């Protein structure tokens, strides 16, 4: 019996406002992953440029940008599919945070635009992503070597309905490229990724940016690192820690997804959208004080 597998390159690096340095790291790690047999290499969100909202808005890329063209060439050279996990993408319809899919021939196969924007206040620092980008219109699936892959980006991980919709549409692997804030990463990153894997019985592949290893870093904000691959059963198969430039190739056994879903058919057991969408019934109970019960 033939085993269905997919070799995936998980990446992580310290991204800054230096686009040339970030790109050089990305190109090198793609080459290393391809040399180790990767069929798919996934890059972090904002891996090509990570700065303040104003800096990222000013430096927004487009599909014709030289950095993207270099990624296309390296993908074609190595015959590997690359997902640029998230870039500020200037389009005629506005700026989006786009995961760009570059196929093994170097062609842009399409993109996913991040649906959930990180408008939050963490530790006194405001993150107003909606001041930089527009939200995407809907979910996107990638078919590669007979494997269906769901595309998400960073903050999307906090919205389980997106991952569930992708899994219900057949996704066996969920990508979560991220530039996760260090403080929330320390509290939630591993738990959120393991939860998305467990509840959907899918692999989760989450490349990440990481803060500088030196104490005097000048990043716009510190990111957590710990790029992860999680199994359909919630086991952490790879964790890149705080390495400032790393890649690891992991072979995903897709038959493990089939077995897990057969034994624990949570996707098949879902109720209809009309049932979930209805307002919950409210139950009212009458209480009595302790004095009344004496």
N, C-alpha and C positions, 0 to 999 in steps of 0.2 A: 504494500500500500504506500502510495506517495504521500509524503508529509508536506503540508503547505507551510512555507516559511517566508519571512521577509527580513533581510538584514538592513537595519536602520542605524544611521550615524547620529548619535546624540552629541550636541555641541554646547560649549559654554565659554564665554570670555568676558573680560572686563571692557565694556564698551564706554567710549567717551565721545566728545565732540569731534575727535580727530577721525574723519571719515576714511582717509587713506590708511591709517593704522588699523582701524576696524576691518576694512575690506581685506587688507593683507592677511589678517588673522583668519577671516572667513574663508578666503581662497586656500590657505594652507590647510585648514582643518578639513575642508571638503576633499582635498587631494589625499589626505591621510585616511579619511574614512573610505574613500573609493578604493585605495590600495588594500584596505582590509576587507573588501568585498561588499561594501554597502551598496544597496540599490536605491536607497532614499537617505538623504541627509537633510536634517531639519535645523535651521538656524534660529537664534533667539529673536524675540520681539525687540525692536529698536537696536539690534546688534550693529547696524551700520552707522547709527548716530544716536547717542543718548545724551540729552542735555535738558535745559529748561524748556517749558512750553514754547516760549518765544524763540529760542534757538532752534527747536525742532520744526516749528512752523516756517522759519526763515529758510531752513535747509531741506524742506520737503522734497522728496525725490519724485520721479515719474518713471514709467516703464522704459523710456529712452535714455535715462541717465547713464553716464559712463559706468558707475558702480554696478548697476543692474546688467549692463552689457558684458562686463567682466565676469559676473556670476554666470551669465548665459554661456560664455565661452568655456569656462572651467567645467560647467555641467556637461557640455558637449564633448570636451576633451576627454573626460573620464567616463562618459556614458552613464551618468548617474542623475536621478531626479533630485532637485533641490527645492525645498520650501523655505523661502526667505520669510521667517516667521512673523514679521510685522515691520512695516516701514511706513513713515508718513508719506502718503502717496498723493501727489497733486494731480487731479483729474479735471476735466471740463465741468464736472458736477460738484467740485469742491475737494477738500483734503480728507482722505480716509486713512485709517490704520489698516493696511492691507497685508495679508499673507499671500505672497506671490508664488505661484507654482511654476517652476521651470523644468521642463521635461529633459530626458536624457539626450535629446537632439539639440538642446539649447533653446527650444522654443518656449514662449510663455503660454502655458496651457490655460491659465485663468487665475482668478484670485478670490480670496474670501476677505470681505471687509468686516472688521470687528464690530459686533452688534452692541456690546455693552461698554460704555465709555466710563473711564475711571475718574469720576467726579467725587472726590472724598477728601476728608481732612484727617490726616494721620499724624499723631505726635506733634500737632501744631503746624504741620506743613500741608498746604493746600495743593491738591492735584486736580486741576480743572481740564481734563482731556477734551471736554466739549468746546473749550476755547481754541483748540487746535484742529479738531477733526470732527467729521460727521459720522453718525452711526450707520452701519451696514444694513442692508435690506433683508437678509435672510441667510439660512444655513447653506453650507457648501460641502459636498462630498467629492473626494478624489478616488478614482479607481486606478490602481497600480498593481501590475502583475497578478491580477485576479483578487486583490485585497481591496476592500472598501475602507476608506480612511476619512474620518470626520475632522474638519478644520475648525479650530477655535483659537482665541488669542487671550492669554493672561487673565484679565478681570472676568472674562466669560466663564471661568471655572467656578465662580460664585453663583452661577445661574444654572442649576442642574437640569432645567427643562431643555436647554439647548443640547447638552450632551445626550439626554434621553431621546430627543427627536432624531439626532444623528444615529444613535444606536438602533432605534426603531426602524430607521431607513436602511439598516444593514451595516453600519460602521462597526468594524472589528477592532480598529485602532483609532484613538482620539489623540490629536496633536494639541498641545497646550504651550506653544512658545511664549516666553514671558520675560518681562523686566520687573519682577515682583519686588515691591518695597521690602527692605530687610526686616523692619519691625513686624509687619504682617506676615512675612515669610516665616520668621521664627515661630510665630504662633499658629499659623494655619496651612502653610504650603503643603507639607507632607500629608496632612489630614485631608485637605480638599482633593488632592490628586488621587489618593488612595480611595476616597469615597466615590469619585467619578468612575474609577476602574471597577470597584466592587459592585456598585448599583447597576452598571451597564454590562458587567462581565466582559470588559474590553481592555485591551492594552492602552495605557496612557504613556505618551512620549512627550516630555516637557523640557526642551532646551531652555537655557536661562542666561541672563547677564548676571555679573557678580561685581561687587564693589572692589576697589583697588586693594591689594594686599598691604599697602603701605599706610601708616597712620595719618599721613598728611594729604590724603586724596582730596581732590577738589570736584568730585562728581556733583551733578545737580541734586542727586539723591542716591543713597546707598541701596544697592539691590542685593538680593539674598543669595543668588547662585543656587547650588544644590539641584542642578539639572537632573531629572529623574526619568527612569522607565519603570512603570508599575505593571504587574501582571494582572490578568483578569480576576485573580483571586485576591488582589490587594498586596501582593508581595513586592517589595522594592528590589528590582533586578539590577539597577544601576543608580548611583548617586555620585555626581562629580564634585560634591563638597563645595569648597571655595577656591578651587583651582582657577587661576586667572586666564588660562587658555587651555582647553581640554576637549578631547573627542573620544568617544567610546562607541564601538559598533556592537550592537546587540542583535542576536537572531531571535526574531519573534516566531513562536510556534503557533500558527493560526488554528491548528486543530485543537489547541487548548481552549480557544474561545468556543468552538463548536461543542466540545465536551462539557464545558462549564454551563453553557446555555441550555444544553439538553438536560443536565442534572438539576439545574436551578432555573426554571423557565420564567424568570421575572418579566422578560419582555413580552412573552406570550400571555402572561397573566394581567397585563395592563387593562384597565377599564376604559370605556369610551371617553373621548374628550368631553362630550356633553355631560357626563356624570361628574368629571372633575371640575368642569367649568361652572356647574350650578352653585348657587350660594349654599353654604352648609346649613343644615337644620340646626336650630338653636334649642337647647334643652334648658328649662328653668326648674330649679328645685327650691323648695321652701325650707328655710333654716329656722331653728329655734335656739334661743340662748340657753346656756347651761342652767340658768335659774328656772326656765320654763320646763325643763325636763326633770326637775326634782319632785 
